[in-house]
Amino acid sequence: MESIPSFNALIEKSIIDHWDRDALTDFKGATLQYHDVARKIEKLHIMFENSGVVKGDKIALCGRNCANWAAAYLAVLTYGAVAVPILHEFMPDQVHNIVNHSDAKLLFVGDVVATTIDATKMPGLEGIINIPDYSLLVSRTDKLTYAREHLNEMFGRKYPKYFRKEHVHYYHEESPDQLALINYTSGTTGFSKGVMIPYRALWSNFDFAREVMGKHLEKNPNIISILPLAHMYGMAFEFTFEILTGKHVFFLSRIPSPSIIAQAFAEIKPAIIIAVPLVIEKIIRKKVFPKVQNNRMRLLLNMPVVNRRVEERICEEVRKAFGGEFYEIIIGGAAFNQEVESFLQRINFPYTVGYGATECAPIICYAPWDNFEPGSCGRAALHMEVKIDSPDPENIPGEILARGLNVMLGYYKNEEATSETIDKNGWYHTGDLGLMDAYGNVFIKGRSKNMLLGSNGQNIYPEEIEDKLNSMALVSESVVIQKGDKLIGLVYPDFDEAKSMNLSREDIENVMEQNRQELNEVLPAYCKLAGIRIHDEEFAKTPKKSIKRYLYTE
């Protein structure tokens, strides 16, 4: 294995080197400089040490993106503990499941999450900490209570004059294969897999980002964090790379609606944009298409003499919609709308599409916008190998396999799933089907697993939704499919029971709508069903009685 520096030593060095620079800002809120972040980290280290937290203990974080979330995460890593980031969109039961399965000792929660979770359902926790002010919401040990109540006093004793950069010393004896964080692909019992990310994968993704993004952020240090920090895509490329290179991260701590995002782009003018397709598509449809999809513009675009200049003008307008000072937009996490992608290609807009997975923390493939093959997701990223499991990778789709420093250690407490996913030669089996051209460009052609990708890049497991739907009134069996950015439930009702109750077709439809509403109340926002369609015949099945899903995806 190549020489890999200590990841926590890199955090330490960046904080010291950029001591008086702006580090983290909650959009329309307060800004922390690097020395402020260091002070928060140090206080949390004192609290951890005096409450009995030891290196290797698991500490979970669940809340919206904000400066205090980021500082707490850095404090966990640099103490030598294992971070467990949890999507704040998960339902309370899902949060409970992850906290319990991960053996978390402490849980940091945002103000919204704090009002929904039930501490009694997480008996292994020693404490729950409020992210906005690091106050204790729940303490189950005298040590933790004392440590928090006397924190300022202990900090003052340790640094009686002033906390300075020479006091910053973090745990950095970690080996490349040491566990750094556990990231859960789902929160539902029976479906959730805790992806064990080692320090080498965090460093490797950072090293990749430094190579492809570093020189483009030398003059403009501003980055907007839109994606959840609990999602490896956002964690790696909207936060980790930036904090290790002294950049300024702005968090959209409110729900990042298109209007808020557009406002942030205009004010902050980020140097590079990391996004999922939905964000780009919505801004283009709302801010750009109304200006270019009128009769006059269509006429100009179809005139060979002027169309190139018109396209350049349009490209400039689109650039302005995203702040105007970025080098490129990197899109990943879900499929890109073909209409929008074709439009961006025509105007020579600087975008590229990457490919990754939580299991690779996350990057697998990438190519810069000026060397990007349209329709592809780039080529094998730095420190990674990629191949297609096919006798003819250029023409016959096969499973995409990846190997390299980014690949996870495995799934926490799940050796069976690990051995099914990482083979004896170290290849990670992505479950995606693809082709690869002679230049190494990868083209995704479908998924060989059942997992769906939400429009914001979230992993959606249809079996989880079906499991709940199948237990509802008059539902015999179901299949959840994806139509654009919406989820639809196909249901084969129990017609015999309906008949015995003398229910009409309209009555059955009303029952299904009631089922949909009740189901959506217990699902995260990105898993909610937009509709239920009644299927008049039993679903076709394999000899093992599994539903042939592929017959119903179109």
N, C-alpha and C positions, 0 to 999 in steps of 0.2 A: 504493500500500500504506500502511496506517495506520502511525503512529509506533510502533515496537516497541523497547522498552528492551533493553539488553544483558542477556542471560540470566546470564552469568557475573558481571556487576556485581550482579545480584540475589542470587546466592549469596554474594558478598563481603559485601554489606550485611547479609544475614541473620546470617551468622557473627559479624560485628562487633556487631550490635544485640543478639544473644542469647548473648553470650560465655560467661556463667556458667550458662546453662540446660542441663538435660539434653537431649541430642540423639538418641543412638542407644543402644539397649540390646539385647543378645542375651538373650532371655527365659531367666530363671534364670541369667544370667551377668553380665558386666561392663557398666557404663554409660559412654559417652563423652559429655562435655559439648561444647558447640560449640567451646570453645577447644582441647579434645583433638582434635577433628576437624580443626581448622585446623592444629594441629601436625603431624598425620599427612600432611595435604595438602602442607604446606611441605616436609617431608622427602622425600616422593615427587617433588615438583617439583625438588628439588636432585638427586635420583638421576636423574631424566629428563634434566635439563640436562647433567649431567656424563657421562652415558652416550651422548650424541649424539642423543637424541630431539628432533625439531624439530616445530614447529606443523604440524598436518595429518597427522602420522604416525598410524597406526592402532594402538590398544592394546586387546587383547581381555581379557574377564573371564569366567571360568567357574567357578562354585561356588555353594553354597547361600547363601541370604540371611544376611547377618551384617553387623555394624558395619564390619568391615574391608573387606568388599566395597564397601559404600556409600562409605566414605572414599576408596577407590582410584578409584571411578567419578568422584567429585567432583574428585579430583586430575587425572584425565585431561582432563575438560572444561575446568577452570579453567587448565590449562596451554596449552590451545589445540589439543590432540590430538583425535583422533576415537575415541570409545569403540565397542567391538564387544561388546555383552553376548551371552553364549551360554548357553542353557539347560543347567543342570548335568545334566539328565536325558538329554541327547543321548549316543549311543554314541560311543566314542573316534574311530571313523572319521569321524563327523559333525563332531566338534570339529576334527579335522585338516582336513577339507574347508573349514570356515568360516574357520579361521585362515589357510589358504593362499589361499583366494579373496579374503579381505578385505585381503590384504597386511599383516597385523598384524606389528608389529615386536617387541612384547612381549606376553606372555600371563600374566595373573594366574589362578591356579588354587586351588580349595579342596582340603582335605586328601584327600577321596575321589577327586576328579578327578585329582589328582596321581599317584595309584597306577595309573591306567588308561590315560593317554595315552602316546604314543610320540613323543618329541622328534625322532627321526630322520625321522619322516613330516611334520615341519613345518620344512623346511630354511630357510625365510625368516626364522624367528624369531631374534632376537638374544639373547633370554633368557626364562626362565620363572620367575615369582615366586610364592612361597607366600603365599596370602592371610592365613592366621592370624598370621604374624609378619613378612611382607614379606621373608623370606629368599630367597636365590637358589637355585633348584633346578637351573637350567641357565643357564650364561653362555657366550656364544660370542664375546664381545669383551672385550679387556683393559679398555676404558673402563668397561663395565658392572660388571665384577668389582671394579675399583678404587672406583667410585662407591659400591657397596653396602658394601664393606669399610670405607670411610672416611666413611660417611654421618654418623655421630654427630659425628665430628671436624669435618666441613665445616659441619654445622648449628651447632655450638658456635662456630666461627669467625665465621659470619655473624651469629649472635645471641649475643654474648659475655656479656650480662647476663641477659636474659630475653626469651622470645618473647611479644610483646604484640599486642593487636588492631591497633595502628597499623602493624604490620608486614604486615598482610594486604593484599596487592595482587595481584589476579588478572588474567589476560588477558581483556579485554573490549572488544576492537576488532572482534569478530565482526559480520558483516553478517547480517541476518535469514535470507538464503538460504544462508548458509555451512553446510556439513555438520557436524553435531554428533555423530551416532552412526549406525551401521549395525546394523539389527536383522534377523536372518535368520528367515524364515518356516519354514524346514526346514533340516536339515543334510546332506541327501543330494545328492551330485553329480547334476546334471541336473534336480533339483527345487528346490534351494535358491535363494531370491531374497533378496538383501541389500537391505532397504528403507532408503533413504537419508533419514534424518530431519534436517531443517534446524533451526537454532536457533529460527526463527519458530514451528515446530510445537510445540517444547518450551514456549516462552513462551505460546502460544495455549492449550494444554491447561492450563497453570498458571493463566492468567487466567480460564478457564472454571471451574476448581476453586475459585479464590478467590471467584468470584461465588456459586457454589451451596453451598460448604462453609464459607467463611470465617467468617461470623458464628456458625455452630454450634460452632466450636472455640475460641471466645474464652475460655470459662471452663475447659473441659476440654481440655488439649493432647495427650491420649494417643491414639495410633493404633497398631493392630496390623498389621504387614506379613505377610500370609499368602501372597499370590501371588508367583511368582518375580520378582525384580527384572529379570531378563532378558526378561520379558514386558512389553510397553508398558503394559498395563492397571495392573499392580502398580507399575511404575516411575513412572507419571504421578500416580496418585492415592493410593498408600500410601507414597510417598517424596518425590517432587519437590515437590509442593505443600507438604507438611509441612516439609521442610527449608528452603524459601524463606520460610516464615512462622513459624519458631521453635518448631515443635511437637516432640513427643517420640515417636520411632518405636521400637516394640518389634518385634524380628525373631524369628519362630519358626524358629530355626536348625535344629531337628530336623525330621524328616518331620512335616508338620502334620496328624496324625490327628485325627478328630473329638474324641477325649478331650482331646488337648493343646490344641486350639483352644478347646474349652469351658472348660478350666481357665484359659486366658489371658484369655478374655472375663470370667470371674468375677473374676480378680485385677486386671486392668488397667482394666476398665470403659471401653472406647474411646468416643470422642465420635461417631464415625461409622464405619460398617463397609462396606468394599469387598470384594465376594466374587463368586465364581462360584456357579452354582446348586447344585453338588454339596455345597459346605460347608454351605449353608443347609438343604438337603434332609436331609442326614444328621443334623444336630443336631435338627431338628424331628422326624424319624422316631424318633430315639433318646431325646430328652429330653421331647418334648411329646406326640406321638401316644399313647404308652402311658397318659398321664394323662387324655386326652380321648376316647379311642375305646373307652370302656367303656359298658355299658348305661345306667348311671345318668346319665352325662354326655350321652349321645345323647338320653335322655328329656327332660332339662332344656333342651337346645338346641332341641327341637321344641315347647316350651311357650311360646307367644307372650308370656305375661305376664312371664316371667323370662329369656327367652333373650338379651335385650340385655345384661342384667347379667352373665349367665354368659359371654357373648362378651368382655365387658370384663375379667372375671377371667382368662379364658384368654389374652387379649392381654397382660395383665400378666405372666403366667407365661412366655409366649414371650419377652417383653422381658428377663426375668430370665436366661433361658438365654443371652442375648447380652450380659450385663453390666448391662443396665438403665439405662444413662446415654447411649445413643446417640440421635442425632436421626433418622437413617434408615439403612436398609441399601440400598446401591446394588448391583444384581445385573447382571452382564454376562458376556460371553465364550462363552456357550452357551445352548441353549434351556432354559427353566424348566419343571419338571414341573408339569403342569396340576392334579393333585390338591393339591399343596402350595400352588400359587398361589391356587387357589380357596379353600383354607382361610385363607390370609393375608388375602385380600380380605374374607372373611366376618367376621373378627374386627377388621377395620380396622387392620391392622398396618402400621407405617410403612416400607414397602419401595417401591422403584421399580426398573424395568428399563431399562438404557441399552443403547446399541448403538455399536460402533466397529470398528476394524480397525487392524492394525499400520501399514498405509499412512497412517493419519491420527493416529498417535501418542498415543492411539487414538480419541478421542471423535468421534462423528458425531451421535448423537441422545441426548437426555436430557429428562426432566421431573421436578420434585420430587414426592415421594410424595403430597402433598396436592393435586396438580394432574396426576395421572398417570392416563391412560386404560388400564384393565386390558386386557391382551392386546397392548398396543402396546410400543414401545421408546422412547417419548418423541418429541420434536420436534427439529428442527435445533438443535444446540448453538451457544453463543456463538462467533462468528467463522466459522460454517459455513452453507452453503446445501445443501439436500437436495431432490431431485426424483425422480419416478418416470418412467422411460422407457416410457410407456404412453399410448394415446389416451384412456383413461378411468381415471386413477390411483385413483379411489375404488372402482372395481369390477373392473378388469382388471389383474392383477398385471403389473408390469414391473420391469426392473432398477433397483435403487436407485443413484442417482448422487449424489456429494458433491463440493462445491467450497469452498475457503476456505483459511485460514492453516494448518490442520492437515495439509493434503495433502503427501505426501512429494515429494522431488525426483525420485524414480524408483528403479529397481532398479540396484544397483551392477554395472557392466560388462554390462548387459543392456538395450540400447536398444530391442530388438525387443519385449521384454515390457513395457517402460515405455510405448512408443507404443500398445500394445494395451490398456493399463490407464488411461492418462491421455490424454483426447482433446485436440484442438487448442484447445478452449475452456476447458481446465483442469478438466474434470469427471473425477473418479476413478470408474471403473466398478467397483463393489464385487463384482459377481458374485452378489449376493443379489437375490432377487425379493421385491417388497413392494407394499403398497397405502398410500395416504395419504388420510386423511379431510380434511374441509373445514377442520379446525383445525390441520392440519399434522402430526398424529400418524401415525407410521409403523408399519405392521404387517408383520412379516416373514412371507413365505409359502413360502419355500424357497430353495434355492441353485441358481444356474444353473451354478456350477462344480462340480467333483467333490469339492472339499475338504470334509472332515468336521470337526466341532468336538468335541474331547474334552471330557469332563465337567469338567475343570479349565480349559477354554478353550484348550487347545493345538490348533494346526493339525495335522490328520492328512491326509496325501495318500495315498489308497488305492492309487494307481498304484505308489508306492514299495514298499508291502507286497506287492502283486501281482507286481511285478517279481522279487522274491526268491522268492515262493511258486511262481511259474511255472517256476522252474528246479529244483524239487525232485522227488523220486521220484514217478512216475506222475501228475504234474499236467499236464494238457493246457492248461487255461486256468482263470482264476479271477476272481472279483469279491469285493471286500471291502465289506461293508455294516455299518451301525450299528444295533444293537438296544438302545434305552435307552442305558446308558453302557458297553455291551460291543461289541466288534468281532467279527464272524463272517466266516469265509472260505467262500464258496461255490466249490466246486471241481468242474469237469468232468474226471474222471480219464481217463487213456489206457487205455480198456477193452481195446483190441486188445493192448497190451503186457501188461496184466494177464492176459488170456486166454492169451497165449503162455507166460506163466509159471505157468499153471494156478492163479491166485490166486482165492480165493473173495471174496464181498462182505465178509465179516468181515476177510479179509486186507487188502483195500483200505482198510477203515476203520482198521485198525491202522497201516497205512503213513501214512495221513493224520494220525493222532494223533501219530505219530513226527515227521512233517513239522512239525506245529504246535509241538511242543516245541522242535525245533531252530531253527525260525524265531524263536520268542519269545526265544531266547538272544541274538539279534543285533538285537532291536528295543528301543527305549525302552519304559519301563513303560506309557506311555499308548497305545502302538501295538500291544501284544500281543494276539493273537487268543484269545478265550475259547473258541472252538470252530471246527471245520470241518464243513460240511455237504456231502455228496456230491450233485451235480447230475447227473441221469441223461441229460440231453440237452445238446447243444452250446448255448451261450448265443446268443440272438438278436442279430443284428448289423445295423449300418447298411450302406449300399452301400460305404462306405469301410472296412468290416470292423471298425469299432469296436463294442464290446459296448454294447447298449442298456441302460445301467445302471438307468435309471428303472424298468425292468420287474422289477428284483430288489430294490428297496429296501424293499418291504413284505413 
